[in-house]
């Protein structure tokens, strides 16, 4: 399973690490640090270390992603708007996400509802949509309706 960076993904990684039979692949050194004394294996990809996000990015990270296989990928987003779709603040992190989206795997946008209605400079998955969006039940009914018209599953928790 691939888990990208972000606070919501860190919570997911911590929860999943209670299982001893899981391998988590990540670009986030923060998430890897959370899991150092937990069950399962952790694979940290290589690349240029971004101190601000505690993640790796760049061509080496993209190459690592292209050479790995995983069943599911959980991605953090910075924003979503009905016109622009999913967006991010950081160009290099968005490139990592877009490399993941190119894989034939179940991709999940995992985020809290506060990110909806926000627009950031860089497109996430502009040509390959997420298979699923998981967010909290505070998501506006208007946004819920728009997302349900997309070719993806919406899960509210």
N, CA and C of each residue as an Amber inpcrd file, in Angstrom:
protein
   471
   0.8430000  -1.1590000   0.0000000   0.0000000   0.0000000   0.0000000
   0.8960000   1.2320000   0.0000000   0.5340000   2.2120000  -0.8300000
   1.2790000   3.4680000  -0.8850000   0.5230000   4.5230000  -0.0970000
   1.2210000   5.2420000   0.7680000   0.6150000   6.3410000   1.5170000
   1.4970000   7.5680000   1.3150000   0.9360000   8.5530000   0.6390000
   1.6340000   9.8140000   0.3860000   1.6560000  10.6260000   1.6730000
   2.1400000  11.8400000   1.6560000   2.2460000  12.6490000   2.8630000
   0.9400000  13.3100000   3.2800000   1.0310000  14.0990000   4.3420000
  -0.1170000  14.8430000   4.8450000  -0.6020000  14.3220000   6.1800000
  -1.2780000  15.1890000   6.9170000  -1.7050000  14.8420000   8.2780000
  -2.7660000  13.7430000   8.3040000  -3.7100000  13.7830000   7.3770000
  -4.7470000  12.7440000   7.3520000  -4.1420000  11.3960000   6.9840000
  -3.2120000  11.3890000   6.0390000  -2.5370000  10.1450000   5.6680000
  -1.6740000   9.6120000   6.8000000  -1.1160000  10.4980000   7.6060000
  -0.3290000  10.0500000   8.7620000  -1.2170000   9.3060000   9.7540000
  -2.4340000   9.7970000   9.9530000  -3.3790000   9.1040000  10.8420000
  -3.7330000   7.7290000  10.2830000  -3.9540000   7.6530000   8.9760000
  -4.2450000   6.3670000   8.3380000  -3.0750000   5.4040000   8.5190000
  -1.8670000   5.8710000   8.2660000  -0.6840000   5.0100000   8.3920000
  -0.5530000   4.4680000   9.8000000  -0.7720000   5.3160000  10.7800000
  -0.6800000   4.8770000  12.1820000  -1.7100000   3.7910000  12.4680000
  -2.9170000   3.9620000  11.9680000  -3.9820000   2.9790000  12.1810000
  -3.6460000   1.6500000  11.4860000  -3.1920000   1.7220000  10.2500000
  -2.8820000   0.5120000   9.4900000  -1.6610000  -0.2240000  10.0350000
  -0.7640000   0.5060000  10.6650000   0.4650000  -0.1190000  11.1530000
   0.2190000  -1.0770000  12.3110000  -0.9670000  -1.0310000  12.8830000
  -1.3070000  -1.9810000  13.9460000  -1.3750000  -3.4040000  13.3960000
  -1.5830000  -3.5100000  12.0940000  -1.5630000  -4.8200000  11.4430000
  -0.1140000  -5.2130000  11.1970000   0.2170000  -6.4240000  11.4550000
   1.5870000  -6.8750000  11.2470000   1.8530000  -7.3680000   9.8480000
   0.8110000  -7.5230000   9.0480000   0.9450000  -8.1510000   7.7370000
   0.8830000  -7.1490000   6.5850000   1.3190000  -5.9230000   6.8140000
   1.1760000  -4.8900000   5.7950000   2.5330000  -4.2880000   5.4610000
   2.6910000  -3.9080000   4.2080000   3.8600000  -3.1500000   3.7820000
   3.3760000  -1.7890000   3.3340000   3.9250000  -0.7500000   3.9330000
   3.5530000   0.6180000   3.5890000   4.7280000   1.2410000   2.8390000
   4.4280000   1.7510000   1.6540000   5.4060000   2.4650000   0.8360000
   5.0680000   3.9480000   0.9590000   6.0780000   4.7730000   1.2030000
   5.7940000   6.1880000   1.3880000   6.9430000   7.0570000   0.8910000
   6.6280000   8.3110000   0.6100000   7.6270000   9.3380000   0.3180000
   7.8480000  10.2080000   1.5450000   7.0590000   9.9760000   2.5760000
   7.0610000  10.8250000   3.7620000   7.9540000  10.2690000   4.8650000
   8.9920000  10.9970000   5.1780000   9.8560000  10.5910000   6.2910000
   9.1240000  10.7690000   7.6200000   8.1840000  11.7010000   7.6630000
   7.3770000  11.8810000   8.8690000   6.5560000  10.6150000   9.1430000
   5.8720000  10.1140000   8.1120000   5.0680000   8.9000000   8.2690000
   5.9680000   7.7150000   8.6170000   7.1030000   7.5950000   7.9550000
   8.0260000   6.4950000   8.2580000   8.4690000   6.5570000   9.7170000
   8.7300000   7.7570000  10.2250000   9.1260000   7.9140000  11.6180000
   8.0370000   7.4880000  12.5850000   6.7800000   7.7750000  12.2390000
   5.6590000   7.3580000  13.0790000   5.5680000   5.8360000  13.1890000
   6.0170000   5.1540000  12.1510000   5.8370000   3.6990000  12.0630000
   7.0560000   2.8960000  12.4950000   8.0930000   3.5590000  12.9620000
   9.3430000   2.8450000  13.2300000   9.2350000   1.7580000  14.2880000
   8.2980000   1.8680000  15.1960000   8.1520000   0.8350000  16.2280000
   6.8280000   0.0860000  16.1030000   6.2360000   0.1250000  14.9250000
   4.9490000  -0.5320000  14.6830000   5.1580000  -1.8020000  13.8740000
   4.0740000  -2.5430000  13.6660000   4.1360000  -3.7640000  12.8790000
   4.2370000  -3.4750000  11.3960000   4.5180000  -4.4990000  10.6290000
   4.6040000  -4.3700000   9.1800000   5.9150000  -3.7560000   8.7240000
   6.0850000  -3.7290000   7.4180000   7.2970000  -3.1760000   6.8150000
   7.0180000  -1.7850000   6.2730000   8.0630000  -0.9610000   6.2230000
   7.9650000   0.3830000   5.6670000   9.0470000   0.5370000   4.6100000
   8.6400000   0.9580000   3.4250000   9.5760000   1.2570000   2.3450000
   9.5320000   2.7620000   2.1210000  10.6870000   3.4160000   2.2520000
  10.7920000   4.8530000   2.0130000  11.4850000   5.0420000   0.6640000
  10.8370000   5.7830000  -0.2190000  11.4200000   6.0140000  -1.5320000
  12.5270000   7.0550000  -1.4670000  13.4060000   7.0240000  -2.4550000
  14.4990000   7.9860000  -2.5410000  14.0770000   9.2400000  -3.2870000
  14.9290000  10.2330000  -3.2210000  14.6760000  11.4780000  -3.9270000
  15.2220000  12.6680000  -3.1790000  14.8730000  13.8450000  -3.6540000
  15.2780000  15.0950000  -3.0340000  14.4210000  15.3390000  -1.8050000
  15.0370000  15.4800000  -0.6390000  14.3050000  15.6690000   0.6130000
  13.8490000  17.1150000   0.7430000  12.5410000  17.3020000   0.8610000
  11.9670000  18.6230000   1.1210000  11.7880000  18.7670000   2.6200000
  12.5410000  19.6610000   3.2080000  12.4860000  19.8210000   4.6570000
  11.1150000  20.2770000   5.1270000  10.4700000  21.1610000   4.3600000
   9.1760000  21.7110000   4.7930000   8.0910000  20.6440000   4.9060000
   8.0990000  19.6680000   4.0140000   7.0670000  18.6300000   4.0300000
   7.5700000  17.3080000   4.5980000   8.8710000  17.2040000   4.8350000
   9.5100000  15.9620000   5.2730000   9.2270000  14.8220000   4.3030000
   9.1980000  15.1690000   3.0050000   8.9400000  14.1860000   1.9510000
  10.0260000  14.2670000   0.8930000  10.1110000  13.2090000   0.0890000
  11.0350000  13.2170000  -1.0360000  10.2690000  13.4580000  -2.3270000
  10.9340000  14.1360000  -3.2580000  10.3280000  14.5200000  -4.5290000
  11.3900000  14.4240000  -5.6190000  10.9760000  14.6430000  -6.8510000
  11.9110000  14.7560000  -7.9600000  11.9930000  13.5240000  -8.8360000
  12.8940000  13.5700000  -9.8220000  13.0010000  12.4870000 -10.8080000
  13.3210000  11.1240000 -10.2020000  14.1610000  11.0830000  -9.1720000
  14.4830000   9.7980000  -8.5460000  13.2480000   9.2010000  -7.8720000
  12.4440000  10.0410000  -7.2380000  11.2060000   9.5720000  -6.6090000
  10.2620000   9.0250000  -7.6670000  10.1280000   9.7510000  -8.7680000
   9.2700000   9.2950000  -9.8740000   9.7540000   7.9440000 -10.4010000
  11.0600000   7.7740000 -10.5540000  11.6270000   6.5080000 -11.0240000
  11.3050000   5.3740000 -10.0530000  11.4410000   5.6410000  -8.7490000
  11.1010000   4.6240000  -7.7390000   9.6440000   4.1990000  -7.8720000
   8.7570000   5.1540000  -8.0200000   7.3250000   4.8620000  -8.1460000
   7.0620000   3.9980000  -9.3770000   7.7270000   4.3110000 -10.4760000
   7.5250000   3.5560000 -11.7130000   7.9640000   2.1040000 -11.5880000
   8.8580000   1.8220000 -10.6470000   9.3890000   0.4650000 -10.4980000
   8.8010000  -0.3130000  -9.3280000   7.7830000   0.2360000  -8.6970000
   7.1230000  -0.4520000  -7.5870000   5.6670000  -0.7290000  -7.9340000
   5.1290000  -1.7550000  -7.2940000   3.7120000  -2.0840000  -7.4460000
   3.0540000  -2.0650000  -6.0770000   1.8170000  -1.6030000  -6.0450000
   1.0510000  -1.5590000  -4.8070000  -0.4250000  -1.6470000  -5.1570000
  -1.2240000  -2.1480000  -4.2090000  -2.6430000  -2.3850000  -4.4580000
  -3.4930000  -1.1320000  -4.3400000  -3.1290000  -0.2610000  -3.4090000
  -3.8780000   0.9760000  -3.1820000  -2.9040000   2.0980000  -2.9300000
  -3.3280000   3.3110000  -3.2920000  -2.5320000   4.5110000  -3.0250000
  -3.4350000   5.5580000  -2.3960000  -3.0290000   6.0280000  -1.2320000
  -3.7650000   7.0850000  -0.5320000  -2.9970000   8.3910000  -0.7050000
  -3.6770000   9.3850000  -1.2490000  -3.0650000  10.6480000  -1.6240000
  -3.6960000  11.7890000  -0.8330000  -2.8640000  12.6910000  -0.3280000
  -3.3680000  13.9000000   0.3010000  -3.5520000  14.9880000  -0.7480000
  -4.5540000  15.8140000  -0.5650000  -4.7900000  16.9200000  -1.4980000
  -4.7890000  18.2240000  -0.7100000  -4.5130000  19.3140000  -1.4110000
  -4.5670000  20.6330000  -0.7780000  -5.8540000  21.3660000  -1.1110000
  -6.4720000  21.0120000  -2.2340000  -7.6940000  21.7000000  -2.6180000
  -8.4790000  20.9370000  -3.6650000  -9.7540000  21.3220000  -3.7730000
 -10.6210000  20.8000000  -4.8220000 -11.6670000  21.8510000  -5.1510000
 -11.9210000  21.9980000  -6.4290000 -12.9530000  22.9050000  -6.9190000
 -13.6300000  22.2110000  -8.0940000 -14.9100000  22.4770000  -8.2710000
 -15.6650000  21.8110000  -9.3330000 -15.0890000  22.0870000 -10.7190000
 -14.4860000  23.2400000 -10.9220000 -13.9310000  23.5900000 -12.2340000
 -12.4950000  23.0980000 -12.3820000 -11.6580000  23.3440000 -11.3810000
 -10.2300000  22.9970000 -11.4960000  -9.9290000  21.5600000 -11.1070000
 -10.8100000  20.9200000 -10.3540000 -10.5440000  19.5740000  -9.8580000
  -9.6160000  19.6170000  -8.6630000  -8.8280000  18.5680000  -8.4750000
  -7.9160000  18.4610000  -7.3330000  -6.6520000  19.2690000  -7.6160000
  -6.1800000  19.9850000  -6.6010000  -4.9930000  20.8140000  -6.7630000
  -4.0710000  20.6910000  -5.5590000  -2.8210000  21.1250000  -5.7730000
  -1.8280000  21.1170000  -4.7110000  -1.0410000  22.4080000  -4.6900000
  -0.3590000  22.6390000  -3.5730000   0.4360000  23.8600000  -3.3840000
   1.8490000  23.7460000  -3.9490000   2.3870000  22.5260000  -3.9910000
   3.7960000  22.3270000  -4.3080000   3.9450000  21.5500000  -5.6210000
   4.6350000  22.1550000  -6.5860000   4.7700000  21.5630000  -7.9130000
   5.4510000  20.1930000  -7.8610000   6.5140000  20.0490000  -7.0880000
   7.2420000  18.7850000  -7.0570000   6.4550000  17.6790000  -6.3650000
   5.7220000  18.0150000  -5.3140000   4.8770000  17.0030000  -4.6730000
   3.7470000  16.5880000  -5.6080000   3.2190000  17.5350000  -6.3710000
   2.1690000  17.1980000  -7.3370000   2.7040000  16.2740000  -8.4230000
   3.9530000  16.4640000  -8.8250000   4.5600000  15.5690000  -9.8070000
   4.6360000  14.1470000  -9.2700000   4.9610000  13.9940000  -7.9900000
   4.9950000  12.6690000  -7.3560000   3.6020000  12.0460000  -7.4050000
   2.5860000  12.8250000  -7.0380000   1.2070000  12.3240000  -7.0650000
   0.8220000  11.9160000  -8.4760000   1.1610000  12.7310000  -9.4560000
   0.7920000  12.3970000 -10.8320000   1.4980000  11.1340000 -11.3140000
   2.7040000  10.8600000 -10.8220000   3.3840000   9.6000000 -11.1510000
   2.6270000   8.4160000 -10.5500000   2.1200000   8.5790000  -9.3470000
   1.3190000   7.5220000  -8.7080000   0.0400000   7.2930000  -9.4950000
  -0.5800000   8.3790000  -9.9310000  -1.8480000   8.2740000 -10.6580000
  -1.6890000   7.5370000 -11.9850000  -0.4840000   7.5290000 -12.5350000
  -0.2250000   6.8210000 -13.7900000  -0.1930000   5.3030000 -13.6130000
  -0.0750000   4.8360000 -12.3760000  -0.0510000   3.4060000 -12.0990000
  -1.4670000   2.8350000 -12.2190000  -1.5670000   1.5800000 -12.5460000
  -2.8590000   0.8890000 -12.6030000  -3.1760000   0.3660000 -11.2090000
  -3.6590000   1.2410000 -10.3520000  -3.9570000   0.8700000  -8.9770000
  -5.1700000   1.6460000  -8.4980000  -5.7070000   1.2560000  -7.3710000
  -6.8620000   1.9400000  -6.7750000  -6.3500000   3.1930000  -6.0570000
  -6.6520000   4.3600000  -6.5990000  -6.1670000   5.6140000  -6.0370000
  -7.2670000   6.2890000  -5.2240000  -6.8880000   6.7580000  -4.0280000
  -7.8450000   7.3430000  -3.0940000  -7.3510000   8.7220000  -2.6730000
  -8.1880000   9.7340000  -2.8620000  -7.9150000  11.0560000  -2.2960000
  -8.4580000  11.0320000  -0.8780000  -7.5750000  11.1680000   0.0980000
  -7.9600000  11.1130000   1.5020000  -7.7070000  12.4850000   2.1120000
  -8.7850000  13.1540000   2.5490000  -8.6430000  14.5230000   3.0300000
  -9.8210000  14.9200000   3.9010000  -9.6550000  15.9990000   4.6400000
 -10.7890000  16.5190000   5.3980000 -11.5730000  17.5010000   4.5250000
 -12.8010000  17.7570000   4.9090000 -13.7050000  18.5440000   4.0720000
 -13.3000000  20.0100000   3.9310000 -12.3950000  20.4930000   4.7700000
 -11.9870000  21.9060000   4.6750000 -11.2300000  22.2080000   3.3850000
 -10.7300000  21.1890000   2.6950000  -9.9640000  21.4050000   1.4640000
 -10.8610000  21.6540000   0.2530000 -12.1420000  21.3370000   0.3710000
 -13.0540000  21.4960000  -0.7520000 -13.4690000  22.9580000  -0.8780000
 -13.4480000  23.4550000  -2.1180000 -13.7270000  24.8610000  -2.3700000
 -12.4510000  25.6820000  -2.4450000 -11.3020000  25.0610000  -2.2250000
 -10.0150000  25.7530000  -2.3150000  -9.3350000  25.4240000  -3.6420000
  -8.6420000  26.3990000  -4.1900000  -7.9050000  26.2190000  -5.4390000
  -6.4430000  26.5700000  -5.1940000  -5.5530000  25.6770000  -5.6420000
  -4.1140000  25.9130000  -5.5310000  -3.5040000  25.8430000  -6.9240000
  -2.2500000  26.2560000  -7.0980000  -1.6930000  26.4320000  -8.4360000
  -1.5210000  25.1740000  -9.2900000  -1.2920000  24.0210000  -8.6710000
  -0.8540000  22.8670000  -9.4530000  -1.9020000  21.7650000  -9.4890000
  -2.1620000  21.2690000 -10.7010000  -3.1830000  20.2400000 -10.9140000
  -2.7120000  18.8870000 -10.3990000  -3.6380000  18.1630000  -9.7640000
  -3.4190000  16.7810000  -9.3550000  -4.3130000  15.9040000 -10.2110000
  -3.7330000  14.9310000 -10.8130000  -4.4890000  13.9600000 -11.6070000
  -5.4000000  14.6300000 -12.6290000  -4.8570000  15.5220000 -13.4590000
  -5.7370000  16.2240000 -14.3990000  -6.3520000  15.3270000 -15.4770000
  -5.6710000  14.2380000 -15.8170000  -6.1990000  13.3620000 -16.8670000
  -6.6170000  11.9900000 -16.3590000  -6.1620000  11.6080000 -15.1700000
  -6.4940000  10.3010000 -14.6050000  -7.1890000  10.5150000 -13.2710000
  -8.5010000  10.3570000 -13.2290000  -9.2320000  10.6710000 -11.9910000
  -8.9660000   9.6600000 -10.8770000  -9.1530000  10.1460000  -9.6520000
  -9.1070000   9.2510000  -8.5050000 -10.2300000   8.2360000  -8.6270000
  -9.9970000   7.0470000  -8.0970000 -11.0450000   6.0280000  -8.0800000
 -12.0050000   6.2660000  -6.9140000 -11.4970000   6.9100000  -5.8530000
 -12.3060000   7.0950000  -4.6510000 -11.8560000   8.3590000  -3.9290000
 -12.8180000   9.0160000  -3.2950000 -12.5440000  10.1530000  -2.4140000
 -13.1050000   9.7960000  -1.0420000 -12.2670000   9.9150000  -0.0120000
 -12.7110000   9.6930000   1.3580000 -12.5210000  10.9930000   2.1190000
 -13.6080000  11.4690000   2.7250000 -13.5530000  12.6900000   3.5170000
 -14.5710000  12.6000000   4.6460000 -14.6010000  13.6280000   5.4690000
 -15.5100000  13.6030000   6.6040000 -16.9260000  14.0300000   6.1990000
 -17.8770000  13.7520000   7.0710000 -19.2960000  13.9850000   6.7770000
 -19.6780000  15.4590000   6.7830000 -18.7450000  16.3530000   7.0620000
 -19.0190000  17.7870000   7.0390000 -18.9420000  18.3740000   5.6290000
 -18.6480000  17.5400000   4.6500000 -18.5590000  18.0090000   3.2680000
 -19.9020000  18.5720000   2.8170000 -19.8630000  19.7430000   2.2300000
 -21.0580000  20.4160000   1.7520000 -21.8870000  19.5080000   0.8410000
 -23.2210000  19.4760000   1.0160000 -24.0740000  18.6770000   0.1280000
 -23.9100000  19.0480000  -1.3490000 -23.6190000  20.3000000  -1.6350000
 -23.3940000  20.7310000  -3.0250000 -22.1770000  20.0130000  -3.5900000
 -21.0690000  19.9880000  -2.8170000 -19.8630000  19.2930000  -3.2650000
 -20.0990000  17.7920000  -3.3540000 -20.8690000  17.2470000  -2.4340000
 -21.1890000  15.8200000  -2.4870000 -21.8840000  15.4770000  -3.8010000
 -22.8680000  16.2880000  -4.1800000 -23.6030000  16.0360000  -5.4240000
 -22.6820000  16.0920000  -6.6370000 -21.8130000  17.0980000  -6.6760000
 -20.8920000  17.2370000  -7.8130000 -19.9530000  16.0330000  -7.8810000
 -19.3950000  15.6370000  -6.7510000 -18.4620000  14.5020000  -6.7320000
 -19.1550000  13.2010000  -7.0970000 -20.3860000  13.0380000  -6.6900000
 -21.1130000  11.7980000  -7.0180000 -21.4300000  11.6890000  -8.5020000
 -21.3730000  12.7990000  -9.2150000 -21.5840000  12.7700000 -10.6630000
 -20.3050000  12.4130000 -11.4160000 -19.1920000  12.3740000 -10.7040000
 -17.8980000  12.0260000 -11.2920000 -17.7600000  10.5010000 -11.3430000
 -16.8450000  10.0100000 -12.1610000 -16.6160000   8.5490000 -12.2180000
 -15.7330000   8.0690000 -11.0630000 -16.1700000   8.3380000  -9.8340000
 -15.4180000   7.9050000  -8.6540000 -16.3840000   7.6450000  -7.5240000
 -15.9150000   6.9130000  -6.5330000 -16.7220000   6.6120000  -5.3570000
 -16.4500000   7.6680000  -4.2870000 -17.5000000   8.1900000  -3.6750000
 -17.3720000   9.1370000  -2.5630000 -17.7250000   8.4240000  -1.2800000
 -16.8210000   8.4570000  -0.3050000 -17.0560000   7.8290000   0.9870000
 -16.9400000   8.9080000   2.0590000 -18.0100000   9.0570000   2.8400000
 -18.0230000  10.0110000   3.9510000 -17.8740000   9.2430000   5.2550000
 -16.9850000   9.7230000   6.1140000 -16.7800000   9.0380000   7.4040000
 -17.0470000   9.9930000   8.5590000
